[in-house]
């Protein structure tokens, strides 16, 4: 007998959990899960942003803005797991600000490429060597998750 044994009852429980999760998603009931995922994704995204902006010595004061807009999204996302009110009111505001910050980051990163010698005319060199153009888009995706969570119904 192996050290790890799956009983038929355990397999049925897992199957029922998966079925319930799929059914909830199919019926637009994903608010709690997406609220929590938004909080986790914001933490991971901001950890990466912090590391990259730290390497750039936070050379522009706006580099701090993604760090500052993250705590409200994390708090609202976690609270949205437990409270429908938070998921429907505070989370979309915090997620909207987080998304707007990502859009601002897209502007600043594009401007950073433009300011390199040769600017966009030497895009084949300046895009890979300059600030990563697509990176702030990740903040937009995470913020979008929080906005979407507010539109969905709570899981059963």
C-alpha positions as CSV (number, residue, x, y, z in Angstrom):
1,X,0.0,0.0,0.0
2,X,1.3,3.4,-0.9
3,X,1.9,6.2,1.6
4,X,-0.7,8.3,-0.1
5,X,-4.1,6.7,-0.6
6,X,-7.0,8.2,-2.5
7,X,-10.3,6.9,-1.4
8,X,-13.3,6.9,-3.8
9,X,-15.1,9.2,-1.4
10,X,-12.2,11.7,-1.5
11,X,-12.2,11.6,-5.3
12,X,-16.0,12.3,-5.4
13,X,-15.5,15.3,-3.0
14,X,-12.8,16.8,-5.3
15,X,-15.0,16.1,-8.4
16,X,-17.9,17.9,-6.7
17,X,-15.7,20.9,-5.8
18,X,-14.5,21.2,-9.3
19,X,-18.0,20.8,-10.7
20,X,-19.3,23.5,-8.3
21,X,-16.5,25.9,-9.3
22,X,-17.1,25.4,-13.0
23,X,-20.8,25.9,-12.5
24,X,-20.2,29.1,-10.6
25,X,-18.0,30.5,-13.3
26,X,-20.5,29.4,-16.0
27,X,-23.2,31.4,-14.2
28,X,-21.1,34.5,-13.5
29,X,-20.5,33.6,-9.9
30,X,-16.9,34.4,-9.4
31,X,-16.9,37.6,-7.4
32,X,-15.2,36.3,-4.2
33,X,-12.5,34.3,-6.0
34,X,-11.7,37.1,-8.4
35,X,-11.5,39.6,-5.5
36,X,-8.9,37.4,-3.8
37,X,-7.0,36.7,-7.0
38,X,-6.9,40.5,-7.6
39,X,-5.3,41.0,-4.2
40,X,-2.7,38.3,-4.8
41,X,-1.9,39.4,-8.4
42,X,-1.5,43.0,-7.2
43,X,1.0,41.9,-4.6
44,X,3.0,39.9,-7.1
45,X,2.9,42.5,-9.8
46,X,3.9,45.3,-7.4
47,X,6.8,43.2,-6.0
48,X,8.1,42.9,-9.6
49,X,7.5,46.6,-10.2
50,X,9.3,47.5,-7.0
51,X,12.3,45.3,-7.9
52,X,12.6,46.9,-11.4
53,X,12.1,50.5,-10.2
54,X,14.6,49.9,-7.4
55,X,17.1,48.8,-10.0
56,X,16.4,52.1,-11.8
57,X,17.0,53.9,-8.5
58,X,13.4,55.3,-8.5
59,X,14.9,57.9,-10.8
60,X,11.5,59.5,-11.4
61,X,9.2,60.3,-8.5
62,X,6.3,58.7,-10.5
63,X,8.0,55.3,-10.1
64,X,6.7,55.3,-6.6
65,X,3.1,55.5,-7.7
66,X,2.5,51.8,-8.4
67,X,3.8,51.1,-4.9
68,X,1.4,53.6,-3.4
69,X,-1.7,52.5,-5.2
70,X,-1.3,48.8,-4.3
71,X,-2.2,48.6,-0.6
72,X,-5.8,49.8,-1.2
73,X,-6.3,47.2,-4.0
74,X,-4.9,44.4,-1.8
75,X,-7.1,45.4,1.2
76,X,-10.2,45.8,-1.0
77,X,-9.5,42.5,-2.7
78,X,-9.2,40.6,0.5
79,X,-12.2,42.3,2.0
80,X,-14.1,41.6,-1.2
81,X,-13.7,37.9,-0.5
82,X,-15.6,38.3,2.8
83,X,-17.8,41.2,2.1
84,X,-20.1,41.8,-0.9
85,X,-20.3,45.5,0.0
86,X,-16.5,45.9,-0.3
87,X,-16.5,43.9,-3.5
88,X,-19.1,46.1,-5.0
89,X,-18.0,49.5,-3.7
90,X,-14.4,49.8,-2.6
91,X,-12.7,47.2,-4.9
92,X,-13.9,48.8,-8.1
93,X,-12.6,52.3,-7.0
94,X,-9.2,50.9,-5.9
95,X,-9.0,48.7,-9.0
96,X,-9.9,51.6,-11.2
97,X,-7.1,53.7,-9.7
98,X,-4.7,50.8,-10.1
99,X,-5.7,50.4,-13.8
100,X,-5.3,54.2,-14.4
101,X,-1.8,54.0,-12.8
102,X,-0.9,51.2,-15.3
103,X,-2.1,53.4,-18.2
104,X,0.0,56.3,-16.8
105,X,2.9,53.8,-16.7
106,X,2.4,53.0,-20.3
107,X,2.8,56.7,-21.1
108,X,5.9,57.1,-19.0
109,X,7.6,53.9,-20.4
110,X,6.8,55.1,-24.0
111,X,8.2,58.5,-23.2
112,X,11.3,56.8,-21.7
113,X,11.9,55.0,-25.0
114,X,11.3,58.3,-26.9
115,X,14.0,60.0,-24.8
116,X,16.7,57.5,-25.5
117,X,19.2,58.6,-28.3
118,X,17.4,58.0,-31.6
119,X,14.0,57.6,-29.8
120,X,11.4,55.6,-31.6
121,X,13.4,55.9,-34.9
122,X,15.7,53.3,-33.4
123,X,12.9,51.3,-31.8
124,X,14.6,48.0,-32.6
125,X,17.3,49.0,-30.1
126,X,15.5,51.4,-27.8
127,X,12.5,49.2,-27.0
128,X,14.4,46.3,-25.7
129,X,17.0,48.5,-23.9
130,X,14.6,51.1,-22.6
131,X,11.8,50.8,-20.0
132,X,9.6,47.7,-20.8
133,X,6.7,49.0,-22.8
134,X,4.3,46.2,-22.0
135,X,5.1,45.9,-18.2
136,X,2.6,48.6,-17.0
137,X,-0.1,46.7,-19.0
138,X,0.1,44.0,-16.3
139,X,-1.2,46.5,-13.8
140,X,-4.1,47.3,-16.2
141,X,-4.9,43.5,-16.4
142,X,-4.8,43.2,-12.6
143,X,-6.9,46.3,-12.1
144,X,-9.3,44.9,-14.8
145,X,-9.7,41.8,-12.7
146,X,-10.8,43.9,-9.7
147,X,-13.3,45.8,-11.9
148,X,-14.6,42.6,-13.3
149,X,-15.0,41.0,-9.9
150,X,-17.3,43.9,-8.9
151,X,-19.6,43.1,-11.9
152,X,-19.9,39.4,-11.1
153,X,-22.2,37.6,-8.7
154,X,-21.0,35.9,-5.5
155,X,-20.3,32.2,-5.5
156,X,-22.8,29.8,-4.0
